[in-house]
Amino acid sequence: MSACIPNRTRTFLHMVGLAVYEPDAFHEFVADVDDLARLLEEAALRDGFTPTDARQQSLIAVSCLRGLLLQGLLTPGAEIDAAAERFITSLAAYPA
């Protein structure tokens, strides 16, 4: 996470905040962010998850990544990087 460019992280979270207050003005931004959830859901389905489990798994993954971005911005450090690596590794640990 510390390898991420902090300005990009700040910009992303700023855009998320703006989208909360003006969803119509940021519809395309939200749709682009939701594309990640759809991609993860499709991958989970290919890995043998049920449709419900695939949706939930993608929501958990996207939420965790967003939280790690926010945490990395607020308190950057090696622990955030390690947590991100551990989370990404845990996604591959689910049996098909």
CNS distance restraints for C-alpha pairs under 8 A (distance, minus, plus):
assign (resid   1 and name CA) (resid  68 and name CA) 7.97 0.50 0.50
assign (resid   1 and name CA) (resid  69 and name CA) 7.33 0.50 0.50
assign (resid   1 and name CA) (resid  72 and name CA) 6.56 0.50 0.50
assign (resid   1 and name CA) (resid  76 and name CA) 7.92 0.50 0.50
assign (resid   1 and name CA) (resid  80 and name CA) 6.65 0.50 0.50
assign (resid   1 and name CA) (resid  81 and name CA) 4.98 0.50 0.50
assign (resid   1 and name CA) (resid  84 and name CA) 7.12 0.50 0.50
assign (resid   2 and name CA) (resid   6 and name CA) 7.83 0.50 0.50
assign (resid   2 and name CA) (resid  72 and name CA) 7.19 0.50 0.50
assign (resid   2 and name CA) (resid  76 and name CA) 6.53 0.50 0.50
assign (resid   2 and name CA) (resid  77 and name CA) 6.72 0.50 0.50
assign (resid   2 and name CA) (resid  78 and name CA) 7.58 0.50 0.50
assign (resid   2 and name CA) (resid  81 and name CA) 6.61 0.50 0.50
assign (resid   4 and name CA) (resid   8 and name CA) 7.54 0.50 0.50
assign (resid   4 and name CA) (resid   9 and name CA) 7.30 0.50 0.50
assign (resid   5 and name CA) (resid   9 and name CA) 6.64 0.50 0.50
assign (resid   6 and name CA) (resid  10 and name CA) 6.11 0.50 0.50
assign (resid   6 and name CA) (resid  73 and name CA) 7.01 0.50 0.50
assign (resid   7 and name CA) (resid  11 and name CA) 5.95 0.50 0.50
assign (resid   8 and name CA) (resid  12 and name CA) 6.03 0.50 0.50
assign (resid   9 and name CA) (resid  13 and name CA) 6.24 0.50 0.50
assign (resid   9 and name CA) (resid  69 and name CA) 6.65 0.50 0.50
assign (resid   9 and name CA) (resid  70 and name CA) 7.91 0.50 0.50
assign (resid   9 and name CA) (resid  73 and name CA) 7.08 0.50 0.50
assign (resid  10 and name CA) (resid  14 and name CA) 5.96 0.50 0.50
assign (resid  10 and name CA) (resid  73 and name CA) 7.21 0.50 0.50
assign (resid  11 and name CA) (resid  15 and name CA) 6.10 0.50 0.50
assign (resid  12 and name CA) (resid  16 and name CA) 6.27 0.50 0.50
assign (resid  13 and name CA) (resid  17 and name CA) 6.23 0.50 0.50
assign (resid  13 and name CA) (resid  70 and name CA) 7.35 0.50 0.50
assign (resid  14 and name CA) (resid  18 and name CA) 6.29 0.50 0.50
assign (resid  15 and name CA) (resid  19 and name CA) 6.06 0.50 0.50
assign (resid  16 and name CA) (resid  20 and name CA) 6.34 0.50 0.50
assign (resid  16 and name CA) (resid  30 and name CA) 7.97 0.50 0.50
assign (resid  17 and name CA) (resid  21 and name CA) 6.80 0.50 0.50
assign (resid  18 and name CA) (resid  22 and name CA) 6.02 0.50 0.50
assign (resid  18 and name CA) (resid  23 and name CA) 7.76 0.50 0.50
assign (resid  18 and name CA) (resid  26 and name CA) 7.62 0.50 0.50
assign (resid  19 and name CA) (resid  23 and name CA) 4.72 0.50 0.50
assign (resid  19 and name CA) (resid  24 and name CA) 7.84 0.50 0.50
assign (resid  19 and name CA) (resid  25 and name CA) 7.25 0.50 0.50
assign (resid  19 and name CA) (resid  26 and name CA) 5.26 0.50 0.50
assign (resid  19 and name CA) (resid  27 and name CA) 7.64 0.50 0.50
assign (resid  19 and name CA) (resid  29 and name CA) 7.89 0.50 0.50
assign (resid  19 and name CA) (resid  30 and name CA) 7.30 0.50 0.50
assign (resid  22 and name CA) (resid  26 and name CA) 6.57 0.50 0.50
assign (resid  23 and name CA) (resid  27 and name CA) 5.75 0.50 0.50
assign (resid  23 and name CA) (resid  30 and name CA) 7.97 0.50 0.50
assign (resid  26 and name CA) (resid  30 and name CA) 6.33 0.50 0.50
assign (resid  27 and name CA) (resid  31 and name CA) 6.14 0.50 0.50
assign (resid  28 and name CA) (resid  32 and name CA) 6.15 0.50 0.50
assign (resid  29 and name CA) (resid  33 and name CA) 6.31 0.50 0.50
assign (resid  30 and name CA) (resid  34 and name CA) 6.07 0.50 0.50
assign (resid  31 and name CA) (resid  35 and name CA) 6.27 0.50 0.50
assign (resid  32 and name CA) (resid  36 and name CA) 7.39 0.50 0.50
assign (resid  33 and name CA) (resid  37 and name CA) 7.49 0.50 0.50
assign (resid  34 and name CA) (resid  38 and name CA) 6.46 0.50 0.50
assign (resid  35 and name CA) (resid  39 and name CA) 6.16 0.50 0.50
assign (resid  36 and name CA) (resid  40 and name CA) 6.18 0.50 0.50
assign (resid  36 and name CA) (resid  62 and name CA) 7.40 0.50 0.50
assign (resid  37 and name CA) (resid  41 and name CA) 6.03 0.50 0.50
assign (resid  37 and name CA) (resid  58 and name CA) 5.25 0.50 0.50
assign (resid  37 and name CA) (resid  59 and name CA) 6.40 0.50 0.50
assign (resid  37 and name CA) (resid  61 and name CA) 7.95 0.50 0.50
assign (resid  37 and name CA) (resid  62 and name CA) 6.28 0.50 0.50
assign (resid  38 and name CA) (resid  42 and name CA) 6.13 0.50 0.50
assign (resid  38 and name CA) (resid  58 and name CA) 7.37 0.50 0.50
assign (resid  39 and name CA) (resid  43 and name CA) 6.24 0.50 0.50
assign (resid  40 and name CA) (resid  44 and name CA) 6.16 0.50 0.50
assign (resid  40 and name CA) (resid  54 and name CA) 7.88 0.50 0.50
assign (resid  40 and name CA) (resid  57 and name CA) 7.94 0.50 0.50
assign (resid  40 and name CA) (resid  58 and name CA) 5.24 0.50 0.50
assign (resid  41 and name CA) (resid  45 and name CA) 6.22 0.50 0.50
assign (resid  41 and name CA) (resid  54 and name CA) 4.98 0.50 0.50
assign (resid  41 and name CA) (resid  55 and name CA) 5.47 0.50 0.50
assign (resid  41 and name CA) (resid  57 and name CA) 7.12 0.50 0.50
assign (resid  41 and name CA) (resid  58 and name CA) 5.16 0.50 0.50
assign (resid  42 and name CA) (resid  46 and name CA) 6.30 0.50 0.50
assign (resid  42 and name CA) (resid  54 and name CA) 7.45 0.50 0.50
assign (resid  43 and name CA) (resid  47 and name CA) 6.25 0.50 0.50
assign (resid  44 and name CA) (resid  48 and name CA) 6.49 0.50 0.50
assign (resid  44 and name CA) (resid  49 and name CA) 5.50 0.50 0.50
assign (resid  44 and name CA) (resid  54 and name CA) 5.12 0.50 0.50
assign (resid  44 and name CA) (resid  57 and name CA) 7.48 0.50 0.50
assign (resid  44 and name CA) (resid  58 and name CA) 7.72 0.50 0.50
assign (resid  45 and name CA) (resid  49 and name CA) 4.92 0.50 0.50
assign (resid  45 and name CA) (resid  50 and name CA) 6.46 0.50 0.50
assign (resid  45 and name CA) (resid  51 and name CA) 6.53 0.50 0.50
assign (resid  45 and name CA) (resid  54 and name CA) 5.82 0.50 0.50
assign (resid  47 and name CA) (resid  96 and name CA) 5.06 0.50 0.50
assign (resid  48 and name CA) (resid  96 and name CA) 5.17 0.50 0.50
assign (resid  49 and name CA) (resid  53 and name CA) 5.74 0.50 0.50
assign (resid  49 and name CA) (resid  54 and name CA) 5.39 0.50 0.50
assign (resid  49 and name CA) (resid  96 and name CA) 7.11 0.50 0.50
assign (resid  50 and name CA) (resid  54 and name CA) 5.90 0.50 0.50
assign (resid  51 and name CA) (resid  55 and name CA) 6.22 0.50 0.50
assign (resid  52 and name CA) (resid  56 and name CA) 6.26 0.50 0.50
assign (resid  53 and name CA) (resid  57 and name CA) 5.88 0.50 0.50
assign (resid  54 and name CA) (resid  58 and name CA) 6.14 0.50 0.50
assign (resid  55 and name CA) (resid  59 and name CA) 6.22 0.50 0.50
assign (resid  56 and name CA) (resid  60 and name CA) 6.14 0.50 0.50
assign (resid  57 and name CA) (resid  61 and name CA) 6.15 0.50 0.50
assign (resid  58 and name CA) (resid  62 and name CA) 6.12 0.50 0.50
assign (resid  59 and name CA) (resid  63 and name CA) 5.96 0.50 0.50
assign (resid  60 and name CA) (resid  64 and name CA) 6.00 0.50 0.50
assign (resid  61 and name CA) (resid  65 and name CA) 6.18 0.50 0.50
assign (resid  62 and name CA) (resid  66 and name CA) 6.16 0.50 0.50
assign (resid  63 and name CA) (resid  67 and name CA) 6.08 0.50 0.50
assign (resid  64 and name CA) (resid  68 and name CA) 6.08 0.50 0.50
assign (resid  65 and name CA) (resid  69 and name CA) 6.21 0.50 0.50
assign (resid  65 and name CA) (resid  84 and name CA) 7.65 0.50 0.50
assign (resid  66 and name CA) (resid  70 and name CA) 6.31 0.50 0.50
assign (resid  67 and name CA) (resid  71 and name CA) 6.02 0.50 0.50
assign (resid  68 and name CA) (resid  72 and name CA) 5.82 0.50 0.50
assign (resid  68 and name CA) (resid  80 and name CA) 6.84 0.50 0.50
assign (resid  68 and name CA) (resid  84 and name CA) 6.84 0.50 0.50
assign (resid  69 and name CA) (resid  73 and name CA) 6.24 0.50 0.50
assign (resid  70 and name CA) (resid  74 and name CA) 6.25 0.50 0.50
assign (resid  71 and name CA) (resid  75 and name CA) 5.79 0.50 0.50
assign (resid  71 and name CA) (resid  76 and name CA) 7.01 0.50 0.50
assign (resid  71 and name CA) (resid  80 and name CA) 7.26 0.50 0.50
assign (resid  72 and name CA) (resid  76 and name CA) 4.30 0.50 0.50
assign (resid  72 and name CA) (resid  77 and name CA) 7.01 0.50 0.50
assign (resid  72 and name CA) (resid  80 and name CA) 6.02 0.50 0.50
assign (resid  76 and name CA) (resid  80 and name CA) 6.58 0.50 0.50
assign (resid  77 and name CA) (resid  81 and name CA) 6.74 0.50 0.50
assign (resid  78 and name CA) (resid  82 and name CA) 6.08 0.50 0.50
assign (resid  79 and name CA) (resid  83 and name CA) 6.04 0.50 0.50
assign (resid  80 and name CA) (resid  84 and name CA) 6.15 0.50 0.50
assign (resid  81 and name CA) (resid  85 and name CA) 6.25 0.50 0.50
assign (resid  82 and name CA) (resid  86 and name CA) 6.06 0.50 0.50
assign (resid  83 and name CA) (resid  87 and name CA) 6.05 0.50 0.50
assign (resid  84 and name CA) (resid  88 and name CA) 6.18 0.50 0.50
assign (resid  85 and name CA) (resid  89 and name CA) 6.11 0.50 0.50
assign (resid  86 and name CA) (resid  90 and name CA) 6.06 0.50 0.50
assign (resid  87 and name CA) (resid  91 and name CA) 6.55 0.50 0.50
assign (resid  88 and name CA) (resid  92 and name CA) 7.15 0.50 0.50
assign (resid  89 and name CA) (resid  93 and name CA) 6.70 0.50 0.50
assign (resid  90 and name CA) (resid  94 and name CA) 7.20 0.50 0.50
